[in-house]
Amino acid sequence: MRLIKLTNAHGNLNSNHKVLIHYGKSGPLKYLSHLELIRALERSFRRAGVEIKMSGGFHPRPKVSYGPALSVAVASSAEYLLAELVHPIPEDQLLTKITSALPKGLSIYGAKYIRDKKPSIASAVKSAAYRVKVEFDADSVDIVSLIDQIRGQERLLVRHKGKEKWVETNVALLDWTIVRESDNEHEFHILVSVGDSNSTRPELLVGKLSEVSPGLKGFKITEVNRVEQYVNRGNPLIDIYNFYERIFMKV
């Protein structure tokens, strides 16, 4: 595989060293807010000795951009950030450095350098996949039929923190399948839209089960995990990590 050394007009190594990092959070750290998560990651970079470029102005900030915020109490194995490094570090060494400085519950899965002129992660993401675990007494309940009832509605009213909004069902809810089921626990795979007025949280859609079937006993959502983010909404789905073109930089 050919190595490409990025140079500017003067033959020097390009000053833009943007790296895409794939990470996740689990365990107690899933309860971090988005701002707390950012602070934890930036502290880890400093402890690891990974120097990130700073913005200008009176209140300089690290040049790091993140994808769509993850809800509190939702775990994830599919979070991404773009960081501009002062000095590029080989990808394997970068992974080792950051991993050694991360608190338990934060994980780094991959890193790669990308071209400078690419859209931000937040603007690129159009859909996200989740696994949602739910407990309830499913005796004599046709779960597939309940899901079909929800998907068959033209619009859905979703409620969160005292606020309500209507979403177009076929735009907000792109896919809903049963991954595993037992007498009292079900695991769903749900693909939802991101980035427009029809965006909604997957647990709110799953909560519709208890609305269309009030007789569900012991209904409780026990786990929500974001498993991937995509730049489109149809097949074939393209995940963020493969969306950004790879450049191998000799450092």
Secondary structure per residue as TSV (DSSP state, phi and psi in degrees):
chain	resnum	aa	ss	phi	psi
A	1	M	-	360.0	130.7
A	2	R	-	-76.3	135.1
A	3	L	-	-90.2	136.4
A	4	I	B	-115.3	126.0
A	5	K	-	-99.8	119.8
A	6	L	-	-79.9	126.4
A	7	T	B	-132.3	154.9
A	8	N	-	-96.4	-170.0
A	9	A	T	-63.4	-20.9
A	10	H	T	-95.7	3.8
A	11	G	S	83.8	7.1
A	12	N	S	-91.7	158.1
A	13	L	B	-60.9	132.4
A	14	N	-	-52.1	137.1
A	15	S	S	-78.2	-12.3
A	16	N	-	-94.3	113.9
A	17	H	-	-121.8	76.0
A	18	K	E	-87.0	129.0
A	19	V	E	-121.5	134.4
A	20	L	E	-94.0	124.2
A	21	I	E	-117.0	129.6
A	22	H	E	-101.4	122.2
A	23	Y	E	-142.2	176.8
A	24	G	E	-155.7	168.4
A	25	K	E	-135.9	147.3
A	26	S	-	-153.3	178.9
A	27	G	G	59.6	-148.4
A	28	P	G	-59.0	-26.4
A	29	L	G	-72.1	-9.1
A	30	K	G	-67.1	-14.7
A	31	Y	G	-87.7	1.3
A	32	L	-	-69.0	141.5
A	33	S	-	-74.5	170.4
A	34	H	H	-60.7	-41.9
A	35	L	H	-66.0	-41.8
A	36	E	H	-64.9	-36.1
A	37	L	H	-64.7	-43.4
A	38	I	H	-59.6	-45.2
A	39	R	H	-63.4	-40.6
A	40	A	H	-63.8	-40.6
A	41	L	H	-67.7	-43.5
A	42	E	H	-66.0	-36.6
A	43	R	H	-63.9	-38.7
A	44	S	H	-65.5	-40.0
A	45	F	H	-59.6	-44.5
A	46	R	H	-63.9	-44.4
A	47	R	H	-62.5	-32.7
A	48	A	H	-79.5	-8.8
A	49	G	T	76.3	22.1
A	50	V	-	-93.1	108.9
A	51	E	-	-87.1	122.5
A	52	I	B	-105.6	138.8
A	53	K	-	-60.8	150.0
A	54	M	B	-110.3	151.1
A	55	S	-	-75.3	168.8
A	56	G	-	-89.0	-168.8
A	57	G	S	91.0	-173.8
A	58	F	S	-76.4	-23.2
A	59	H	S	-126.9	73.2
A	60	P	-	-62.4	141.1
A	61	R	-	-128.4	151.8
A	62	P	B	-58.6	141.1
A	63	K	-	-81.6	78.9
A	64	V	E	-132.0	131.4
A	65	S	E	-119.7	146.6
A	66	Y	E	-120.5	163.8
A	67	G	-	-80.1	-172.1
A	68	P	S	-55.0	139.2
A	69	A	-	-60.3	142.8
A	70	L	-	-95.4	134.3
A	71	S	-	-63.9	147.9
A	72	V	T	-60.6	138.7
A	73	A	T	80.0	4.9
A	74	V	-	-103.9	123.5
A	75	A	E	-81.6	167.2
A	76	S	E	-158.4	144.3
A	77	S	E	-118.9	19.6
A	78	A	E	-143.3	52.5
A	79	E	E	-103.8	151.4
A	80	Y	E	-139.6	148.8
A	81	L	E	-143.8	155.2
A	82	L	E	-115.8	123.8
A	83	A	E	-123.6	140.8
A	84	E	E	-102.5	112.0
A	85	L	B	-87.5	149.1
A	86	V	S	-69.4	-43.8
A	87	H	S	-129.3	125.6
A	88	P	-	-66.0	143.6
A	89	I	-	-124.6	135.6
A	90	P	-	-50.3	142.3
A	91	E	H	-56.5	-42.6
A	92	D	H	-65.6	-38.7
A	93	Q	H	-68.7	-37.5
A	94	L	H	-61.7	-44.6
A	95	L	H	-60.2	-44.9
A	96	T	H	-62.9	-45.2
A	97	K	H	-60.8	-50.5
A	98	I	H	-68.4	-42.6
A	99	T	H	-57.9	-39.2
A	100	S	H	-66.4	-19.8
A	101	A	H	-105.0	-3.8
A	102	L	-	-79.3	144.1
A	103	P	-	-72.4	157.1
A	104	K	T	-61.4	129.9
A	105	G	T	111.5	-16.9
A	106	L	E	-108.9	134.5
A	107	S	E	-133.7	143.7
A	108	I	E	-108.6	127.2
A	109	Y	E	-105.1	-22.6
A	110	G	E	-174.3	162.0
A	111	A	E	-152.7	140.5
A	112	K	E	-153.4	146.3
A	113	Y	E	-80.7	144.7
A	114	I	B	-130.5	167.7
A	115	R	-	-66.5	152.3
A	116	D	S	-67.6	-43.6
A	117	K	S	-91.6	87.0
A	118	K	-	-137.8	153.5
A	119	P	-	-65.7	156.3
A	120	S	-	-67.0	157.0
A	121	I	H	-61.8	-44.6
A	122	A	H	-58.9	-38.4
A	123	S	H	-79.9	-22.8
A	124	A	H	-81.3	-31.8
A	125	V	-	-70.8	126.9
A	126	K	-	-118.2	-18.1
A	127	S	E	-154.8	161.3
A	128	A	E	-145.8	144.3
A	129	A	E	-105.9	141.0
A	130	Y	E	-132.7	152.0
A	131	R	E	-111.0	127.4
A	132	V	E	-123.7	124.8
A	133	K	E	-101.8	134.8
A	134	V	E	-134.5	137.7
A	135	E	E	-106.8	134.8
A	136	F	E	-170.3	162.4
A	137	D	E	-82.0	107.7
A	138	A	-	-99.4	16.9
A	139	D	T	-57.8	127.9
A	140	S	T	60.7	23.2
A	141	V	-	-112.7	127.0
A	142	D	-	-89.6	97.1
A	143	I	H	-64.6	-38.9
A	144	V	H	-59.4	-40.7
A	145	S	H	-64.3	-39.5
A	146	L	H	-64.5	-42.4
A	147	I	H	-62.3	-42.4
A	148	D	H	-62.4	-35.6
A	149	Q	H	-62.9	-42.2
A	150	I	H	-66.9	-46.2
A	151	R	H	-69.0	-22.8
A	152	G	T	-79.9	-10.4
A	153	Q	S	-78.2	141.2
A	154	E	S	-67.2	-41.4
A	155	R	E	-135.6	154.4
A	156	L	E	-125.2	138.6
A	157	L	E	-95.2	117.5
A	158	V	E	-111.7	143.6
A	159	R	E	-125.6	135.7
A	160	H	E	-152.7	124.2
A	161	K	T	52.5	45.0
A	162	G	T	81.0	-1.8
A	163	K	E	-107.1	148.3
A	164	E	E	-125.7	148.8
A	165	K	E	-155.7	153.3
A	166	W	E	-96.2	138.3
A	167	V	E	-126.9	148.0
A	168	E	E	-75.4	121.0
A	169	T	H	-58.9	-46.8
A	170	N	H	-73.1	-10.3
A	171	V	H	-97.1	-44.3
A	172	A	H	-70.7	-41.0
A	173	L	E	-111.5	103.9
A	174	L	E	-89.8	-30.1
A	175	D	E	-160.9	148.2
A	176	W	E	-152.6	109.5
A	177	T	E	-128.6	155.7
A	178	I	E	-90.3	121.2
A	179	V	E	-87.6	-41.4
A	180	R	E	-153.8	144.7
A	181	E	E	-145.0	148.6
A	182	S	-	-141.5	-170.3
A	183	D	S	-63.3	-34.3
A	184	N	S	-131.5	5.9
A	185	E	E	-140.8	134.2
A	186	H	E	-126.1	147.4
A	187	E	E	-123.2	125.8
A	188	F	E	-112.2	149.2
A	189	H	E	-107.8	123.2
A	190	I	E	-128.6	130.9
A	191	L	E	-111.4	121.0
A	192	V	E	-122.6	157.0
A	193	S	E	-75.2	152.0
A	194	V	-	-132.7	140.8
A	195	G	S	97.2	11.2
A	196	D	S	-146.9	-173.6
A	197	S	T	-66.3	-16.8
A	198	N	T	-91.5	0.7
A	199	S	-	-65.5	140.4
A	200	T	-	-154.5	166.7
A	201	R	-	-82.7	138.5
A	202	P	H	-62.0	-34.3
A	203	E	H	-67.0	-26.2
A	204	L	H	-70.1	-35.9
A	205	L	H	-69.8	-42.2
A	206	V	H	-63.3	-34.7
A	207	G	T	-60.9	-19.7
A	208	K	H	-64.0	-21.3
A	209	L	H	-58.0	-41.9
A	210	S	H	-74.4	-16.5
A	211	E	H	-81.7	-43.1
A	212	V	H	-78.0	-17.4
A	213	S	-	-136.8	78.5
A	214	P	T	-57.8	-17.4
A	215	G	T	-78.5	-3.4
A	216	L	-	-62.0	124.6
A	217	K	E	-97.3	138.3
A	218	G	E	66.5	29.8
A	219	F	E	-65.9	124.5
A	220	K	E	-155.3	127.0
A	221	I	E	-83.4	119.2
A	222	T	E	-101.9	-21.2
A	223	E	E	-159.6	137.5
A	224	V	E	-130.4	129.0
A	225	N	E	-136.5	122.4
A	226	R	E	-79.8	123.2
A	227	V	E	-108.3	-16.1
A	228	E	E	-169.1	156.4
A	229	Q	E	-126.6	142.0
A	230	Y	E	-127.8	157.2
A	231	V	S	-93.9	2.9
A	232	N	-	-144.9	-177.5
A	233	R	S	-125.1	-0.1
A	234	G	S	-126.3	170.7
A	235	N	S	-79.9	141.5
A	236	P	S	-80.6	137.3
A	237	L	-	-71.2	139.9
A	238	I	-	-116.6	116.1
A	239	D	B	-78.7	162.1
A	240	I	H	-59.8	-42.4
A	241	Y	H	-63.1	-37.4
A	242	N	H	-86.1	-13.7
A	243	F	H	-68.6	-42.3
A	244	Y	S	-77.8	126.1
A	245	E	-	-66.8	135.9
A	246	R	B	-82.1	134.9
A	247	I	-	-125.0	122.8
A	248	F	-	-86.4	118.6
A	249	M	B	-108.2	125.1
A	250	K	-	-79.0	116.2
A	251	V	-	-128.5	360.0
